[in-house]
Amino acid sequence: MKQIKNKLSFKVLIYLVIFSIIIIGVLWFLQVISFGKYYELSVKRDINNVIDEIKEKYDKDGYEDYFNKISFENNMCIEIYDGLTTSYSSISCYKESVKLTNEKRDVILRNIDEKGYELEDKKMDDKILMYGIKLNENKFAFVQVRLEPVDSTVSILKEQLFIVSGIVCILSIFAALFVSRKISKPIEEINENAKKIVKGEYDVSFDDKNTIEEIKELNETLRYTSNELSKTESLRREFMSNVSHDLKTPLTMIKAYAEMVRDLTYKDKKKRDANLNVIIEESDRLNLLVNDILDLSKYQSNTIELEYTTFNLTELIKEIINRYTIYKEKDNFKIIFKEKKKYIVKADKKRIEQVVYNLLNNAINYCGEDKSIKIELVDKEKTIEVRITNSGEGIKEEEIPLIWDKYYKIDKTYSRTHVGTGIGLSIVKNILELHKSNYGVESKEKEYTTFYFDLDKKEIDS
C-alpha cells in the first residue's frame, strides 16, 4: 500500500482531485455562500457611480432627461427635493408614489452632505438601499434601489454546482489517468531502464517518440550515459586483461629465470649472467608498467603540479633521439629530425620529455615496413608545434577519438614486440591538457599517422 501511495500516477490522481475540490469549494463560496453579499456590494457600487453622475450633471441642460435615462438603465429611483418639497422625480420608481420618509427628512433638516440607509420592506420581505446627497443649499437628491430576492437564484446555482462538482470529479480522474499515461508511464519506463544500466545491462532502448521535452532530454541523457558506460566497461575489461597479461608475463619470466639460476646455471657465469639480465629486463618492464599506471592515476586525480621552466626544445628532441640509437642499429629504424632553429619554450620539461618519449614509442610500435619516423618543429609565431609522423596502416577516422583512452588498441591484437604499457597516449593526453596545449592526430589509412602538440614559445635563437 505504501508503495502505491508513493507512485507518481497515484500522486497525480490525488493532486488533481485535491485541486478539483479546491476549485469546487471556491465556486460554492462565491456562487452560493457569498452570492447575496456580492450582489449587495455590486448594487452599492452601481449606486455610487450614479451618485457621481448626478453630482456632475445636475443643473446642466437636459439633466432631467439624463437622470430618467440612467434611472431606467440601472433600475433605480432618483428623486430631487427642494427643501421638504419634491421638485422632480425620475420616471422609474417602481410605480411607487414619491413619499417623504423620515430618512429623507433627516438628511434635509440636518443638511447632511451624503448618507446611506438600509431599509426593510416588511410587506415584501426585502431590503431597500437609499442614499441621500446634498446638491446645493436647498437641493437634495435621493437614489433608491430595491434589492431583488436571490434565494431562487441561489437554489438554481446549487443545483448547477452539484452537477458541475460531479462532472469535475469525473474529469479529474480521467485527466489523472491521461497524465499518468503521458508522464508517469514514460518515467517508470526510464526508471526501469536506469535500473538495468545499474546492473550492467547497457543494451537498453529508450523512447524517441515522446513529445514531452524534459522526458526526451532525460531519455537522451540516459542513452548517452548507457553508451559511455558501455565503452568504459569494455575499456575496463580490456585494460584489466592487458594489465594482467603485462604483469603475469614478466613475473612468470622472473620466477622461471630465477629458478634456473638457482638450480641450473648458478655455476656457469656466462649463462647465469644471461639469465640475470633477462630478470633485470623483465623487472624494468614491470617497473615501467607500474610507474605508468601510477602516473596516469595522478594525472586523472589532478594531483600533479607542473614545474614550468624555459628550455631548448630542439636540444631536448635531439637528446631523446640519441637514446633510440639501439633501434637504429638493431632494427634499422630511421628517425629523421631536420634541425632548423633552436626553439625556446616554457613548459614542464620533465613532463614534455615524457610526452615525446611516449609518442616516439607509439610511432615505433606502429611503424610501417619502411621503419621511417619523422620529427618536425613548426614555428607558429606564438607557439612551436611538435609533429611526429610514421608510415604504416594509419588510423580509421572513427577510431581517432578513442586512441587516447587507456589501453585502447587499434588492431586489438596484443603484441610484446616493443616495450610499452598501452596507456602511453592516455598519459600524453593528460599532460598536454594540464599544459592547456592544442594537440591531436592526423592520419590517412595505409599511408601515415601524425601526432602533434604545441607549446608556448618564449624566444627564438638563431
NORGI-V248137 format. One record per residue. N is the residue number from 1. RES is the residue in three letters. OMEGA is omega in radians with two decimals (* if undefined). Layout:
# NORGI-V248137
n:N res:RES omega:OMEGA
n:N res:RES omega:OMEGA
This chain:
# NORGI-V248137
n:1 res:MET omega:3.14
n:2 res:LYS omega:-3.14
n:3 res:GLN omega:3.11
n:4 res:ILE omega:-3.14
n:5 res:LYS omega:-3.10
n:6 res:ASN omega:-3.14
n:7 res:LYS omega:-3.11
n:8 res:LEU omega:-3.12
n:9 res:SER omega:3.14
n:10 res:PHE omega:-3.14
n:11 res:LYS omega:3.10
n:12 res:VAL omega:3.12
n:13 res:LEU omega:-3.12
n:14 res:ILE omega:-3.11
n:15 res:TYR omega:3.13
n:16 res:LEU omega:3.10
n:17 res:VAL omega:3.12
n:18 res:ILE omega:3.12
n:19 res:PHE omega:3.14
n:20 res:SER omega:3.12
n:21 res:ILE omega:3.12
n:22 res:ILE omega:3.13
n:23 res:ILE omega:3.13
n:24 res:ILE omega:3.11
n:25 res:GLY omega:3.11
n:26 res:VAL omega:3.13
n:27 res:LEU omega:3.12
n:28 res:TRP omega:-3.12
n:29 res:PHE omega:-3.07
n:30 res:LEU omega:-2.99
n:31 res:GLN omega:-3.07
n:32 res:VAL omega:-3.02
n:33 res:ILE omega:-3.05
n:34 res:SER omega:-3.08
n:35 res:PHE omega:-3.13
n:36 res:GLY omega:-3.14
n:37 res:LYS omega:-3.11
n:38 res:TYR omega:3.10
n:39 res:TYR omega:-3.14
n:40 res:GLU omega:3.11
n:41 res:LEU omega:3.13
n:42 res:SER omega:3.12
n:43 res:VAL omega:3.12
n:44 res:LYS omega:3.12
n:45 res:ARG omega:3.11
n:46 res:ASP omega:3.11
n:47 res:ILE omega:3.13
n:48 res:ASN omega:3.11
n:49 res:ASN omega:3.13
n:50 res:VAL omega:3.12
n:51 res:ILE omega:3.11
n:52 res:ASP omega:3.14
n:53 res:GLU omega:3.11
n:54 res:ILE omega:3.13
n:55 res:LYS omega:-3.07
n:56 res:GLU omega:-2.99
n:57 res:LYS omega:-3.04
n:58 res:TYR omega:3.07
n:59 res:ASP omega:3.03
n:60 res:LYS omega:-3.09
n:61 res:ASP omega:3.07
n:62 res:GLY omega:-3.06
n:63 res:TYR omega:-3.12
n:64 res:GLU omega:3.10
n:65 res:ASP omega:-3.13
n:66 res:TYR omega:3.12
n:67 res:PHE omega:3.08
n:68 res:ASN omega:-3.11
n:69 res:LYS omega:-3.09
n:70 res:ILE omega:3.09
n:71 res:SER omega:-3.14
n:72 res:PHE omega:-3.09
n:73 res:GLU omega:-3.08
n:74 res:ASN omega:3.11
n:75 res:ASN omega:-3.11
n:76 res:MET omega:3.05
n:77 res:CYS omega:3.12
n:78 res:ILE omega:-3.13
n:79 res:GLU omega:3.09
n:80 res:ILE omega:-3.13
n:81 res:TYR omega:3.00
n:82 res:ASP omega:-2.98
n:83 res:GLY omega:-3.13
n:84 res:LEU omega:-3.12
n:85 res:THR omega:3.12
n:86 res:THR omega:3.11
n:87 res:SER omega:-3.12
n:88 res:TYR omega:3.01
n:89 res:SER omega:-3.11
n:90 res:SER omega:-3.10
n:91 res:ILE omega:-3.07
n:92 res:SER omega:-3.12
n:93 res:CYS omega:3.08
n:94 res:TYR omega:-3.14
n:95 res:LYS omega:3.10
n:96 res:GLU omega:3.06
n:97 res:SER omega:3.13
n:98 res:VAL omega:-3.04
n:99 res:LYS omega:3.12
n:100 res:LEU omega:-3.09
n:101 res:THR omega:3.12
n:102 res:ASN omega:-3.13
n:103 res:GLU omega:3.14
n:104 res:LYS omega:3.09
n:105 res:ARG omega:-3.10
n:106 res:ASP omega:-3.13
n:107 res:VAL omega:-3.07
n:108 res:ILE omega:-3.07
n:109 res:LEU omega:-3.14
n:110 res:ARG omega:3.08
n:111 res:ASN omega:-3.09
n:112 res:ILE omega:3.14
n:113 res:ASP omega:-3.12
n:114 res:GLU omega:3.13
n:115 res:LYS omega:3.13
n:116 res:GLY omega:-3.14
n:117 res:TYR omega:3.00
n:118 res:GLU omega:-3.06
n:119 res:LEU omega:3.11
n:120 res:GLU omega:3.06
n:121 res:ASP omega:-3.05
n:122 res:LYS omega:3.12
n:123 res:LYS omega:-3.11
n:124 res:MET omega:-3.12
n:125 res:ASP omega:3.06
n:126 res:ASP omega:-3.03
n:127 res:LYS omega:3.10
n:128 res:ILE omega:3.06
n:129 res:LEU omega:-3.14
n:130 res:MET omega:3.11
n:131 res:TYR omega:3.07
n:132 res:GLY omega:-3.13
n:133 res:ILE omega:3.11
n:134 res:LYS omega:-3.13
n:135 res:LEU omega:3.03
n:136 res:ASN omega:-3.03
n:137 res:GLU omega:-3.07
n:138 res:ASN omega:-3.01
n:139 res:LYS omega:3.09
n:140 res:PHE omega:3.10
n:141 res:ALA omega:3.10
n:142 res:PHE omega:3.11
n:143 res:VAL omega:-3.04
n:144 res:GLN omega:-3.14
n:145 res:VAL omega:3.05
n:146 res:ARG omega:3.12
n:147 res:LEU omega:-3.14
n:148 res:GLU omega:3.06
n:149 res:PRO omega:-3.10
n:150 res:VAL omega:-3.09
n:151 res:ASP omega:-3.13
n:152 res:SER omega:3.11
n:153 res:THR omega:3.13
n:154 res:VAL omega:3.13
n:155 res:SER omega:3.11
n:156 res:ILE omega:3.12
n:157 res:LEU omega:3.12
n:158 res:LYS omega:3.13
n:159 res:GLU omega:3.14
n:160 res:GLN omega:-3.11
n:161 res:LEU omega:3.05
n:162 res:PHE omega:3.13
n:163 res:ILE omega:-3.14
n:164 res:VAL omega:-3.13
n:165 res:SER omega:3.12
n:166 res:GLY omega:-3.14
n:167 res:ILE omega:-3.12
n:168 res:VAL omega:3.13
n:169 res:CYS omega:3.12
n:170 res:ILE omega:3.14
n:171 res:LEU omega:3.14
n:172 res:SER omega:3.11
n:173 res:ILE omega:3.12
n:174 res:PHE omega:3.10
n:175 res:ALA omega:3.12
n:176 res:ALA omega:3.12
n:177 res:LEU omega:3.13
n:178 res:PHE omega:3.14
n:179 res:VAL omega:3.12
n:180 res:SER omega:-3.13
n:181 res:ARG omega:-3.07
n:182 res:LYS omega:-3.04
n:183 res:ILE omega:-3.01
n:184 res:SER omega:-3.13
n:185 res:LYS omega:3.06
n:186 res:PRO omega:3.13
n:187 res:ILE omega:3.09
n:188 res:GLU omega:3.09
n:189 res:GLU omega:3.10
n:190 res:ILE omega:3.13
n:191 res:ASN omega:3.12
n:192 res:GLU omega:3.11
n:193 res:ASN omega:3.11
n:194 res:ALA omega:3.10
n:195 res:LYS omega:3.11
n:196 res:LYS omega:3.12
n:197 res:ILE omega:3.11
n:198 res:VAL omega:-3.13
n:199 res:LYS omega:3.12
n:200 res:GLY omega:3.09
n:201 res:GLU omega:-3.03
n:202 res:TYR omega:-3.13
n:203 res:ASP omega:-3.13
n:204 res:VAL omega:-3.13
n:205 res:SER omega:3.14
n:206 res:PHE omega:-3.08
n:207 res:ASP omega:3.13
n:208 res:ASP omega:-3.01
n:209 res:LYS omega:-3.12
n:210 res:ASN omega:-3.06
n:211 res:THR omega:3.13
n:212 res:ILE omega:-2.98
n:213 res:GLU omega:-3.09
n:214 res:GLU omega:3.13
n:215 res:ILE omega:3.07
n:216 res:LYS omega:3.13
n:217 res:GLU omega:3.11
n:218 res:LEU omega:3.08
n:219 res:ASN omega:-3.13
n:220 res:GLU omega:3.13
n:221 res:THR omega:-3.14
n:222 res:LEU omega:3.09
n:223 res:ARG omega:3.11
n:224 res:TYR omega:3.12
n:225 res:THR omega:-3.14
n:226 res:SER omega:3.14
n:227 res:ASN omega:-3.12
n:228 res:GLU omega:3.10
n:229 res:LEU omega:3.10
n:230 res:SER omega:3.10
n:231 res:LYS omega:-3.13
n:232 res:THR omega:-3.14
n:233 res:GLU omega:3.11
n:234 res:SER omega:3.12
n:235 res:LEU omega:3.12
n:236 res:ARG omega:3.13
n:237 res:ARG omega:3.12
n:238 res:GLU omega:3.12
n:239 res:PHE omega:3.14
n:240 res:MET omega:3.13
n:241 res:SER omega:-3.10
n:242 res:ASN omega:3.11
n:243 res:VAL omega:3.11
n:244 res:SER omega:3.12
n:245 res:HIS omega:-3.12
n:246 res:ASP omega:3.12
n:247 res:LEU omega:-3.06
n:248 res:LYS omega:-3.06
n:249 res:THR omega:3.13
n:250 res:PRO omega:3.12
n:251 res:LEU omega:3.11
n:252 res:THR omega:-3.12
n:253 res:MET omega:3.10
n:254 res:ILE omega:-3.14
n:255 res:LYS omega:-3.08
n:256 res:ALA omega:-3.10
n:257 res:TYR omega:3.07
n:258 res:ALA omega:3.09
n:259 res:GLU omega:3.13
n:260 res:MET omega:3.10
n:261 res:VAL omega:-3.12
n:262 res:ARG omega:-2.99
n:263 res:ASP omega:-2.98
n:264 res:LEU omega:-2.93
n:265 res:THR omega:-3.07
n:266 res:TYR omega:-3.13
n:267 res:LYS omega:-3.12
n:268 res:ASP omega:-3.04
n:269 res:LYS omega:-3.07
n:270 res:LYS omega:-3.14
n:271 res:LYS omega:3.14
n:272 res:ARG omega:3.12
n:273 res:ASP omega:3.12
n:274 res:ALA omega:3.13
n:275 res:ASN omega:3.13
n:276 res:LEU omega:3.08
n:277 res:ASN omega:3.09
n:278 res:VAL omega:3.12
n:279 res:ILE omega:-3.14
n:280 res:ILE omega:3.14
n:281 res:GLU omega:-3.14
n:282 res:GLU omega:3.07
n:283 res:SER omega:3.08
n:284 res:ASP omega:3.12
n:285 res:ARG omega:3.13
n:286 res:LEU omega:3.13
n:287 res:ASN omega:3.11
n:288 res:LEU omega:-3.14
n:289 res:LEU omega:-3.12
n:290 res:VAL omega:-3.14
n:291 res:ASN omega:3.12
n:292 res:ASP omega:3.13
n:293 res:ILE omega:3.12
n:294 res:LEU omega:3.11
n:295 res:ASP omega:-3.14
n:296 res:LEU omega:3.12
n:297 res:SER omega:3.13
n:298 res:LYS omega:-3.13
n:299 res:TYR omega:-3.08
n:300 res:GLN omega:3.11
n:301 res:SER omega:3.10
n:302 res:ASN omega:3.11
n:303 res:THR omega:3.13
n:304 res:ILE omega:3.04
n:305 res:GLU omega:-3.10
n:306 res:LEU omega:3.08
n:307 res:GLU omega:-3.07
n:308 res:TYR omega:3.02
n:309 res:THR omega:3.01
n:310 res:THR omega:-3.11
n:311 res:PHE omega:-3.12
n:312 res:ASN omega:-3.10
n:313 res:LEU omega:3.14
n:314 res:THR omega:-3.14
n:315 res:GLU omega:3.12
n:316 res:LEU omega:3.13
n:317 res:ILE omega:-3.14
n:318 res:LYS omega:3.12
n:319 res:GLU omega:-3.13
n:320 res:ILE omega:3.14
n:321 res:ILE omega:-3.14
n:322 res:ASN omega:-3.13
n:323 res:ARG omega:3.13
n:324 res:TYR omega:-3.13
n:325 res:THR omega:-3.12
n:326 res:ILE omega:3.11
n:327 res:TYR omega:3.11
n:328 res:LYS omega:-3.05
n:329 res:GLU omega:-3.03
n:330 res:LYS omega:-3.04
n:331 res:ASP omega:3.08
n:332 res:ASN omega:3.05
n:333 res:PHE omega:3.09
n:334 res:LYS omega:3.10
n:335 res:ILE omega:-3.02
n:336 res:ILE omega:3.09
n:337 res:PHE omega:-3.13
n:338 res:LYS omega:-3.10
n:339 res:GLU omega:3.13
n:340 res:LYS omega:-3.12
n:341 res:LYS omega:3.04
n:342 res:LYS omega:-3.09
n:343 res:TYR omega:3.11
n:344 res:ILE omega:-3.13
n:345 res:VAL omega:3.08
n:346 res:LYS omega:-3.12
n:347 res:ALA omega:3.03
n:348 res:ASP omega:-3.00
n:349 res:LYS omega:-3.10
n:350 res:LYS omega:-3.12
n:351 res:ARG omega:3.11
n:352 res:ILE omega:3.05
n:353 res:GLU omega:3.11
n:354 res:GLN omega:3.11
n:355 res:VAL omega:-3.12
n:356 res:VAL omega:3.10
n:357 res:TYR omega:-3.08
n:358 res:ASN omega:3.13
n:359 res:LEU omega:3.11
n:360 res:LEU omega:3.06
n:361 res:ASN omega:3.12
n:362 res:ASN omega:3.13
n:363 res:ALA omega:3.12
n:364 res:ILE omega:-3.08
n:365 res:ASN omega:-3.08
n:366 res:TYR omega:-3.11
n:367 res:CYS omega:3.13
n:368 res:GLY omega:-3.06
n:369 res:GLU omega:3.14
n:370 res:ASP omega:3.09
n:371 res:LYS omega:-3.10
n:372 res:SER omega:3.13
n:373 res:ILE omega:-3.11
n:374 res:LYS omega:3.08
n:375 res:ILE omega:-3.14
n:376 res:GLU omega:2.98
n:377 res:LEU omega:-3.06
n:378 res:VAL omega:3.13
n:379 res:ASP omega:3.13
n:380 res:LYS omega:3.09
n:381 res:GLU omega:-3.09
n:382 res:LYS omega:-3.12
n:383 res:THR omega:3.00
n:384 res:ILE omega:-3.14
n:385 res:GLU omega:3.08
n:386 res:VAL omega:-3.13
n:387 res:ARG omega:3.13
n:388 res:ILE omega:-3.02
n:389 res:THR omega:3.01
n:390 res:ASN omega:3.03
n:391 res:SER omega:3.11
n:392 res:GLY omega:-3.06
n:393 res:GLU omega:-3.08
n:394 res:GLY omega:-3.10
n:395 res:ILE omega:3.07
n:396 res:LYS omega:-3.07
n:397 res:GLU omega:-3.11
n:398 res:GLU omega:-3.12
n:399 res:GLU omega:-3.09
n:400 res:ILE omega:3.13
n:401 res:PRO omega:-3.04
n:402 res:LEU omega:-3.00
n:403 res:ILE omega:-3.13
n:404 res:TRP omega:3.11
n:405 res:ASP omega:-3.11
n:406 res:LYS omega:3.09
n:407 res:TYR omega:3.03
n:408 res:TYR omega:3.14
n:409 res:LYS omega:-3.05
n:410 res:ILE omega:-3.09
n:411 res:ASP omega:3.11
n:412 res:LYS omega:3.13
n:413 res:THR omega:-3.07
n:414 res:TYR omega:-3.12
n:415 res:SER omega:3.09
n:416 res:ARG omega:-3.13
n:417 res:THR omega:-3.12
n:418 res:HIS omega:3.12
n:419 res:VAL omega:3.13
n:420 res:GLY omega:-3.11
n:421 res:THR omega:3.14
n:422 res:GLY omega:3.14
n:423 res:ILE omega:-3.11
n:424 res:GLY omega:-3.10
n:425 res:LEU omega:3.08
n:426 res:SER omega:3.08
n:427 res:ILE omega:3.10
n:428 res:VAL omega:-3.13
n:429 res:LYS omega:-3.09
n:430 res:ASN omega:3.12
n:431 res:ILE omega:-3.10
n:432 res:LEU omega:3.10
n:433 res:GLU omega:3.04
n:434 res:LEU omega:3.11
n:435 res:HIS omega:-3.04
n:436 res:LYS omega:-3.09
n:437 res:SER omega:3.01
n:438 res:ASN omega:-3.09
n:439 res:TYR omega:3.12
n:440 res:GLY omega:-3.08
n:441 res:VAL omega:2.96
n:442 res:GLU omega:-3.08
n:443 res:SER omega:3.03
n:444 res:LYS omega:-3.06
n:445 res:GLU omega:3.12
n:446 res:LYS omega:-3.09
n:447 res:GLU omega:-3.02
n:448 res:TYR omega:2.98
n:449 res:THR omega:3.12
n:450 res:THR omega:2.98
n:451 res:PHE omega:-3.12
n:452 res:TYR omega:3.02
n:453 res:PHE omega:-3.14
n:454 res:ASP omega:3.12
n:455 res:LEU omega:3.13
n:456 res:ASP omega:-3.12
n:457 res:LYS omega:3.11
n:458 res:LYS omega:3.13
n:459 res:GLU omega:-3.12
n:460 res:ILE omega:3.06
n:461 res:ASP omega:3.11
n:462 res:SER omega:*
